[in-house]
Amino acid sequence: KPKTGSFYVRQIVGSVNYDAGSDPVDFSHGWLNYQIEHHVWPDLSMLQYQRGAPRLKAICEKHGVPYVQQNVFWRLKKTV
């Protein structure tokens, strides 16, 4: 059910971010490195993910929800 606590937890736990936080890195990934933010805030502009990520990460830490961010090549290795 959208907009419930369990909905947001499932979006966060079921997604993984790649390295992010700087304009060149984000541009090189096409802002696809913010998968968690994309699933939590699907209507948010991709250009706003960089600002929202630290806030969402802090909320996750406060409530003990795992916020996973890994290198794209590490994730690819795990997939293959």
C-alpha positions as a Markdown table, in Angstrom:
| # | Residue | x | y | z |
|---|---|---|---|---|
| 1 | Lys | 0.0 | 0.0 | 0.0 |
| 2 | Pro | 1.7 | 3.3 | -1.1 |
| 3 | Lys | 2.5 | 6.0 | 1.4 |
| 4 | Thr | 2.6 | 3.7 | 4.5 |
| 5 | Gly | 5.7 | 3.0 | 6.6 |
| 6 | Ser | 5.9 | -0.5 | 5.4 |
| 7 | Phe | 5.8 | 0.7 | 1.7 |
| 8 | Tyr | 8.8 | 3.0 | 2.3 |
| 9 | Val | 10.8 | 0.3 | 4.2 |
| 10 | Arg | 10.3 | -2.1 | 1.3 |
| 11 | Gln | 11.4 | 0.5 | -1.2 |
| 12 | Ile | 14.6 | 1.2 | 0.8 |
| 13 | Val | 15.5 | -2.4 | 1.6 |
| 14 | Gly | 14.7 | -3.6 | -1.9 |
| 15 | Ser | 17.0 | -1.0 | -3.6 |
| 16 | Val | 20.7 | -0.3 | -3.6 |
| 17 | Asn | 22.5 | 3.0 | -4.5 |
| 18 | Tyr | 25.7 | 3.2 | -6.4 |
| 19 | Asp | 28.5 | 5.6 | -5.5 |
| 20 | Ala | 27.0 | 9.1 | -5.5 |
| 21 | Gly | 27.3 | 12.6 | -4.3 |
| 22 | Ser | 29.3 | 14.6 | -6.8 |
| 23 | Asp | 28.1 | 16.1 | -10.0 |
| 24 | Pro | 30.6 | 14.3 | -12.2 |
| 25 | Val | 29.9 | 10.9 | -10.7 |
| 26 | Asp | 26.1 | 11.5 | -10.8 |
| 27 | Phe | 26.3 | 12.7 | -14.4 |
| 28 | Ser | 28.4 | 9.6 | -15.4 |
| 29 | His | 25.7 | 7.3 | -13.9 |
| 30 | Gly | 22.9 | 9.4 | -15.5 |
| 31 | Trp | 21.5 | 9.9 | -11.9 |
| 32 | Leu | 20.6 | 6.1 | -11.9 |
| 33 | Asn | 22.9 | 5.7 | -8.9 |
| 34 | Tyr | 20.1 | 7.0 | -6.6 |
| 35 | Gln | 17.8 | 4.0 | -6.8 |
| 36 | Ile | 16.7 | 4.2 | -3.2 |
| 37 | Glu | 15.6 | 7.9 | -3.5 |
| 38 | His | 14.0 | 7.1 | -6.8 |
| 39 | His | 11.8 | 4.4 | -5.3 |
| 40 | Val | 11.0 | 6.4 | -2.2 |
| 41 | Trp | 10.2 | 9.6 | -4.1 |
| 42 | Pro | 9.2 | 8.6 | -7.6 |
| 43 | Asp | 7.9 | 12.1 | -8.5 |
| 44 | Leu | 11.1 | 13.9 | -7.4 |
| 45 | Ser | 13.3 | 15.3 | -10.1 |
| 46 | Met | 16.5 | 13.3 | -10.5 |
| 47 | Leu | 18.5 | 16.5 | -10.0 |
| 48 | Gln | 17.1 | 16.7 | -6.4 |
| 49 | Tyr | 18.3 | 13.2 | -5.5 |
| 50 | Gln | 21.7 | 14.5 | -4.5 |
| 51 | Arg | 20.1 | 16.8 | -1.9 |
| 52 | Gly | 17.6 | 14.2 | -0.6 |
| 53 | Ala | 20.1 | 11.3 | -0.2 |
| 54 | Pro | 21.8 | 12.5 | 3.0 |
| 55 | Arg | 18.4 | 13.2 | 4.6 |
| 56 | Leu | 17.0 | 9.8 | 3.7 |
| 57 | Lys | 20.2 | 8.1 | 4.9 |
| 58 | Ala | 20.0 | 9.9 | 8.3 |
| 59 | Ile | 16.3 | 8.8 | 8.6 |
| 60 | Cys | 17.3 | 5.2 | 7.9 |
| 61 | Glu | 20.1 | 5.3 | 10.4 |
| 62 | Lys | 17.8 | 6.8 | 13.1 |
| 63 | His | 15.2 | 4.0 | 12.6 |
| 64 | Gly | 17.7 | 1.1 | 12.0 |
| 65 | Val | 16.7 | 0.6 | 8.3 |
| 66 | Pro | 19.7 | -0.6 | 6.1 |
| 67 | Tyr | 20.6 | 2.0 | 3.5 |
| 68 | Val | 22.9 | 0.2 | 1.1 |
| 69 | Gln | 25.3 | 2.1 | -1.2 |
| 70 | Gln | 28.0 | 0.2 | -3.0 |
| 71 | Asn | 30.3 | 0.5 | -6.0 |
| 72 | Val | 28.6 | -0.3 | -9.3 |
| 73 | Phe | 31.3 | -2.7 | -10.3 |
| 74 | Trp | 31.0 | -4.6 | -6.9 |
| 75 | Arg | 27.3 | -4.9 | -7.6 |
| 76 | Leu | 27.9 | -6.2 | -11.1 |
| 77 | Lys | 30.4 | -8.8 | -9.7 |
| 78 | Lys | 27.7 | -10.0 | -7.3 |
| 79 | Thr | 25.2 | -10.2 | -10.1 |
| 80 | Val | 27.4 | -12.2 | -12.4 |
